[in-house]
Structures are given as structure tokens and as C-alpha cells.
Amino acid sequence: MSAKKSESSQASHVRIAVTNISSELAFESTTSPAEIKAAVAAAIAAGTPLSMTDVRGHEIVVPADKIGYVEIGQPTERRVGFGAV
């Protein structure tokens, strides 16, 4: 069980909004937030598709001109109990 916890703490949560689509692409990636930000910036600057891989090995490809926004975050520890603030 501790191996799964350490894997998820290394993953980055990524949400990508695609223009003219009502839902978002949401997935976890083992890529660092800085690397994700650089890949998004490079794809938009060059006009090439953004290609990322999730933690399960699936490849996500989004055309650069269709990216609405990209939200990048890292998981936080869940606090349990009444004293958790």
C-alpha cells in the first residue's frame, strides 16, 4: 500500500480545456509541473500538437490551436479528523 502512495505523490494532476468542447481532459502524469509547462509553451509557440503521456501509458494529443487552458497541480496530503485545518 505504501508503494501506491509514493507513486501518487510523484504524479502531477493535469486538466486541459479544449475550445468548443464542454468537458475537460483530466489525467495524472509522472512528468513534473515545470516540464509540462515547458511542453505546453513550446507546443503553442510552434503551433504543433501537445503530446503528453498519463501514468497508465496512454498518450494524449491536443492540437495547439484548440488549447483553452492548462491547469497543473500536485496532489496534497488529505487531512483527516476534526483538528485538520
N, C-alpha and C positions, 0 to 999 in steps of 0.2 A: 504494500500500500504506500510506503514512503517513496518508492521509485516513481509512482504516478504523480505524487505531489511535487517532486522535484522537476519532473518533465513539464508540468503545467506552469511552474513558476518561471521557466525559461521561455515560455511562449508569449508572443505578442498578440493581442486581440486587434483585428483589423476589420473596419467597416468601410465599404466603398459604395457611394451613391452613384448610380448610373443615370444620366439625363434621360428624361422621357420614360423612366421605369419607376413605378411606385414603391417597389421594395428595394432593400439594400443587399449587397453581398457581405456576409459576415462570416469570418473564419478566424482560426488561430494559426499563426505561423511561427516557426522557430527562428526566423530572421529578426535581428534586432530592430528597434524602432528607428534608429539612425539610418540603417541600411534600407529600410522600407521607404523612409522619407527621401533618400537619395534616388532610389529607383523610380519613385513617383515623379520627382522633379525632372529626372533625365527623360522619362517617357513623354512628359508634357512638353519639355523643351524641344525634343527631337520629333515629336509627332508620331512616335512609334507606340505600338500596344504595350500596356503594362502587363507583365507576366510575373505571377507570384505562385509559390507552392505552399499549400497548407500543411499542417502537422501530419496528415494522413497520406501525403504524397500526391494529392490532386493538384493539378495546375489550373490557375485562374487567370484568364486573359481578358483584359478590358481595353477597348480602343481608347487612346489618349484623349481624343476629342469628345468622348462620351463620359469622362470622369466628372462628376459633380463635386464631390469632396471625398477626402480620405481621412478617416479617424483612426488613430493609432494609440493603443494603450497597453498597459501591462497589468496583469491580474494583481489584486491586493489580497492580503490575508483576510479571511472572514472572521469577524469578531462575534463571539457567542456570549450570551449572558446579559444580565441586567446592567452590569457595570461597564459594558463595552460602549465607548464613546468614539 
